[in-house]
Amino acid sequence: MEYKDFKDIKLSRLGMGNMRLPSTDAKNPNAPIDHPEAIKIIRRAYDEGINYFDTAYIYNDGDSEKCLGEAMNVFPRDSYYIATKFYIDATPDYEAVFEEQLKRLQTDRIDFYLLHCLTDANADKYLNSGAIDYFLEQQKKGRISYFGFSSHAGVETLRRFASHHSWDFAQIQLNYYDWNYASTKEEYQILEERNIPIMVMEPVRGGRLAELTPQAEKLLKEAHPDWSIAAWALKFVKSLPQVQVILSGMSTMGQLEDNLATFSDNESVNEKDTEILMKACDMFKNQIQVPCTSCRYCCSGCPMEINIPDYLKLYNSYKVDGQWALSGASEIESKGKPADCIGCGACTGHCPQNINTPEIMTELAGLL
């Protein structure tokens, strides 16, 4: 396992994200976490040298924090680092949330604490709520070791927020696709200019960059037959000097093993590799019509209980492969269907990617 210095400690370059832990029913997006299997994966990650474990108050309606706390309580507390988050749009009572998180995680301190999912719409809420002062006070008391934020905000909001005070770290969505086609490169530069270490989420874009078009995959395999397609994405992010920890939401032991192999040495992409990767990215671009990362923030607020991420995935397949791809609709486990969408906008209010889901559901309903 590779490690990188962070202030006076060392963090594993690969961090374990706990938003996509295995569930008791893989076909049911609302199924509870399979605690025995999840704990097995988490503890194996620890045994293999991963020491950074990321979760959040809202993941799996709080069960992610509970599962992580249960998994880690057998290890010496100083041998690993827990990161969790407060999301003001979900529960504004930051004091109550923080106390509950300590109990869920079975600990007396949070090593890396984040303000969760900064957006253009909620930035002023965070700045004016008193939350920042409260968490800085908890840091002085030793109940938080390092304080930062995760961002899905636009460039100007990020620039303003990053300049608020001397943040210990920040977390952004960073992958080679968004580096090319979104504002990620500029976001990286904003944090780099302020010397804010970066924790990376969605390095494989919710798994989307683990499978490309056949032509794009052929190009990458010819260059490095021993690298998986996902490894290319991780090695690109690893090559950026401001990046500290790269999070991967691992749902299976196989995903863990592949990632461990990628982080077993200091190898990353060189200049020639990057040129090849960007060429493959251009080939693949037409597959991503809707930039969904399957974070599922949209699902809990949907009054019709529509499995939105799976229908958006179906929509992407339709845009690339045509009418025949719509036959996959029968395989989607969902109480609500696109035709049931009432256009309330609850999903769009929670979407980090700003996807106009009601519009797409309307189009899908007509197609289906």
C-alpha positions, 0 to 999 in steps of 0.5 A: 500500500502506498502512503503519503504524508499529511501534516504529521501523519501518513495516510494510505493513498487508497481510501475506502468509501462506505457509501456503496457497501454490499446490501442484502439484495443487490437487485433492491436499491433500498435493501439494507447493508449486509453487515457481515459481508460489509464488515469482512470487506472493511476489515480486509481493507484495513489488514491490507494497509488502508487506513482512511475510511470515509462515510457520512451521516446520511449514507444508508440512512445512517447505517453506513456509520453504524456498520463502519463503527462496528467493523473498526472497533476491534482495531487500535483507535490510533491505527486508522482514520475516520472521515464523516460529514455533516449535511445541512440540507438534510438535518440542520442541527449540527450539534445533535448530528455530531453527538449522534455520529460519535455514538454510531461510530463508537468513538470519542473523536472524528479524525477528518470531519467535513461539511457535506456536499457544498453547492451554490444553493447551500453555501450561505447556509453553511457560512451563516448557520454557526456550523463552521464555528461550532466544528472549529471549537470541537477541533480545539477540544480534540473531538475533531482532528482535521476539518474540511468540506466536500464540494459539488459547487461551481467554481466561484462558490468554491473559490469563495468558500475555500478562502473562508479560513485555512481549511485542513483539506477538501474533497472534490469529484475528480476523474479524467472525464470531468477533468476534460469536460467539466470544471474539475481542472479549475477546481483542482487549481483553486485548491492547489493555489491555497495549498489545500490537500485534496481527498478525491471522490468519484475517481471512477465516476461511480463505476462508470469509468470501469467500462468504456466502449470496446474501441476505447478499452482496446486502446487502453489494453494495448498500451497496458495489458496488465492494467484494468480499465478502472486502474487507468482512472485511479492512476490518472488521479494518483498522478496529480500532486495535490491529491492526498487520498483517493476514495473508492466505494468498494462493494465486493471483495473483487473490487477491493483486490483490484484496487489494492493491486493498483495501489501496490506501488507508486506507478501512475500515468506518464505523459504518453499514458495520459495522451492515450487515456484522453484519446480513449476518453474522447471515444467514450464521451458519447456514452455519457448523456446524463452524468449520473454517478449513482450516489442515490441522494435523489432516491430517499426524497422521491415520493413515488419511490422511483429507482432513479439511478437505474432509469438514468443508466437505462436512458444513457444506454438508449441514447447510445444503443437505440430502442433495443436498449429499452428492453432492460427496463423490465429488469429494473427493481423499482416500485415507481416507474418513470410514468409515475413521476409527478415532477415535484423536483425533490430529486433535482434539489439533492442532485450533485450533478444538477440533472433534470430528472423529471424531464428525463423521466417524462421522456422515458415514460413516452419511450416505454 
